[in-house]
Amino acid sequence: KQEVTQIPAALSVPEGENLVLNCSFTDSAIYNLQWFRQDPGKGLTSLLLIQSSQREQTSGRLNASLDKSSGRSTLYIAASQPGDSATYLCAVKARSRYGNKLVFGAGTILRVKS
Amino acid sequence: GAGVSQSPRYKVAKRGQDVALRCDPISGHVSLFWYQQALGQGPEFLTYFQNEAQLDKSGLPSDRFFAERPEGSVSTLKIQRTQQEDSAVYLCASSSAWTSGDTGELFFGEGSRLTVL
């Protein structure tokens, strides 16, 4: 059974700092990995999607890497801003008997202090 | 529509009541998922539809939970005889190309927050 773990569970940093969020998964047989952002009381906003054949994806100040063989991904946020404060969720598209599903980690709660 | 739409956004139910949560996926999206997110946790898979066919319901926690998508578009998640542990946010997501292995991105709605008193 695929399990996804995110470290740290919570992170508080001053504005302007670069930071790294970590995600690990137990089964390397994945199709892709997706990073989401969730604001309080809101749904999930997709940030980056990395296909299994890719090593990284970049969007603005965000960079996500994927090492499928070791079961790890990192989300790098450069020059953090208070508006980046949210919960960040990692999810892998895992193979399942009936048609594949996204398996999520518990998230990292990020607070960027001004 | 422009995005996945869920209603109601908030629902308060007394223990033992039945509730129905609605999901309008993005137009043309054939794949539809329901997830349950407890406070402080990541979303947990409940069930998956491909058009009107419910291909996977392995995540439904009990037989009090029932989902349908009769015409392959709008979906309803029904919870019978609600209990306090059913309190959570119920998220719906849809995709146009989910079955194609590497491709297929899930787009999520804002969720329906259920509180059972």
Boltz contact constraints between the chains, C-beta under 6 A:
constraints:
  - contact:
      token1: [A, 31]
      token2: [B, 101]
      max_distance: 6.0
  - contact:
      token1: [A, 31]
      token2: [B, 102]
      max_distance: 6.0
  - contact:
      token1: [A, 42]
      token2: [B, 110]
      max_distance: 6.0
  - contact:
      token1: [A, 43]
      token2: [B, 108]
      max_distance: 6.0
  - contact:
      token1: [A, 43]
      token2: [B, 109]
      max_distance: 6.0
  - contact:
      token1: [A, 43]
      token2: [B, 110]
      max_distance: 6.0
  - contact:
      token1: [A, 43]
      token2: [B, 111]
      max_distance: 6.0
  - contact:
      token1: [A, 44]
      token2: [B, 108]
      max_distance: 6.0
  - contact:
      token1: [A, 49]
      token2: [B, 105]
      max_distance: 6.0
  - contact:
      token1: [A, 51]
      token2: [B, 102]
      max_distance: 6.0
  - contact:
      token1: [A, 89]
      token2: [B, 42]
      max_distance: 6.0
  - contact:
      token1: [A, 98]
      token2: [B, 55]
      max_distance: 6.0
  - contact:
      token1: [A, 98]
      token2: [B, 56]
      max_distance: 6.0
  - contact:
      token1: [A, 99]
      token2: [B, 48]
      max_distance: 6.0
  - contact:
      token1: [A, 99]
      token2: [B, 55]
      max_distance: 6.0
  - contact:
      token1: [A, 101]
      token2: [B, 45]
      max_distance: 6.0
  - contact:
      token1: [A, 102]
      token2: [B, 106]
      max_distance: 6.0
  - contact:
      token1: [A, 104]
      token2: [B, 42]
      max_distance: 6.0
  - contact:
      token1: [A, 104]
      token2: [B, 43]
      max_distance: 6.0
  - contact:
      token1: [A, 105]
      token2: [B, 42]
      max_distance: 6.0
  - contact:
      token1: [A, 106]
      token2: [B, 41]
      max_distance: 6.0
  - contact:
      token1: [A, 106]
      token2: [B, 42]
      max_distance: 6.0
  - contact:
      token1: [A, 107]
      token2: [B, 42]
      max_distance: 6.0
